[in-house]
Amino acid sequence: MDIAQDKKVKYVACRLKGGASAWWQQLLQTCLSEGRGPIRTWLRMKQLLRNHFLPTDYKQMLYLQYQQCTQGHRSVSEYTEEFYHLSARNNLQESESQLVARYTGGLRESIQEKLELNSVWTLSQAMNFALKAETQLSRHYRSQLARRSYGESHAEVSKR
């Protein structure tokens, strides 16, 4: 949604909820009572909102989240979604190869090993290979469980 710069402050002010809305109204009244004009630019409003509602070390916290982003027990899709979100929020201007290295480094080791067998040049390729590797590993795990289960049930029948 593209909003004209001169209307952005009013639009965002209307979208504020709860405490943020009350804070904004109080800020506007303070400006008027002190003889200052209202906040008219989006840049100024954004600065005031950030200063009031975000911790002073917000950028560092965001960067740390990005640095420590790993797949863990999540699916590749869930990890990828968080990775893209944190990448966009940090806005580090990383090269494609840096993004690929950061992304693949956060994947589960079993998936990283599968990716090492391919040449991966783009983030899109890395994501697609990771999804395929995840499917392959899942299929392999299910077949091992089925074999183990068959072996146990077969052993039970043999004991009788």
N, C-alpha and C positions, 0 to 999 in steps of 0.2 A: 504494500500500500504506500503510494507516494503522496506525501502531504506537503503543500507549499510551506516554505520556511516561515513566512509571516503568520501562518495558522498553526504551526506545530506546537507552540507553547500552550495555546488554548486547548488544542486537542489532547495533549498529554495531561494537562491539568484536569480535564474532564475525566480522564481514565484513571486518575489516582484514586485509591481506595483507602478506607480506614484511617489509620494514623498518618499515612503519607498525605492524604487529602487534607486532614486537619492541620498538619504542619505547613502545607502549601498556603492554605487560607491565612494562617497566622503570619507567615512570611510576607504575604501580600499586604496585610494590614499594617505590619511593622514598617514596610517600605513607605506606605502612604502616611502613616503617623510621623515618620521621620522626614517627610518631605522629599523622599526619593521617588523616582518614577517606578512604574511596575517593571517586572522582568519581561523583556520583549523578545530576546533571542533564545533560540534553542540551545546554543552553545553555553550561554550563561545558566539556563535552567538545568541543563545536564550537569554542569559543574557543581551547582548548589545541591542537586539530588545526590550526586556521588559523594560529596564532602559530608553530607548529613547521614546518609544511610549505609555507606560502605565502610568497612574497617580501613584504617590507614594503610595496612599492608595487604590490601585486597589483591593487587596485581601480583605480589609475591606468592600469595596463597594460591591464586589461579595458576601461576606458573608451576608451582610445586605439584598441584593436582595433575597437570599436563605431564610433568616429568615422571610422576609415579603411576601414570595410567597403564594398567596391565589388564589382560583378559581375565585372569583368575578363574573362577568357576562359571563365568558368563559365556554365552554363545558368542561366536565371531560377530554376528549381527549386532548384539548388544554392545560389545567392546568397540566395534567400528562406529556406532552411533555416538558413544561418549568421546571417542578419539576425535571425530569430526567436530563435535561441539566444543571441546577444549581447544582444539587447534584454531577454530574460528575466534573464540573468545580471547585467546592469547595474541593472535595477530602478529606472529613472529617473522613473517616473510621468509619462511624456510624454503629451500629449493626442493624440487620433487624428490631428489635422491635422499635428502635429509628427512623428509616426511616418510618415505618408504622405510628408511632405517629405524626411525622412531616407532612407526607402526608395527613393523615386524618384530622389533625388540620387545614389544609389549604382549605379543601373542604367547600362548602356552608353548612350552618347549617342544612338545610332540608335533605341534603345527609348524613351529619354526623349522624343525628338521625337514619336514616335507617341502617347505618353501625353498630351502637351500638347494634343492634339486633342480630348481627352475631359475631362469634369469628374470628378475623382477625389476622393471624400470619405472613403473608408475604406481601410484597408490591404488588406482582402480585394479590393476593386475594383481597387486598384493592382496587386496580384499577378495577378489575372485578366487585366487589360488587358496587363500585361507579358508574360504567357504567350502571349496572342494575337498581340501584336506580334512576339515572338520567332518564332513559327510563320510569320507572314506574311513576315518578313524572310528567314527560312530558305528559304521557298518561292521568293521573288523571287531570291535568290542562286542557287539550283539552276537556275531557268529561265534566268538569265543565263549560267551555265556551259554549259548544254545548247545555247543559241544560239551561244555562242562556239565550242564544240566542233563544232557542225554547220557553222558558217561556215568553220572551218579544214579540215574534211574535204571540204567542197564545193569549197574553193579548190584542194585537192590534186587532185581529180578534174578540175577545169577546166584545170589545168596539163598534164595528160596529153594 
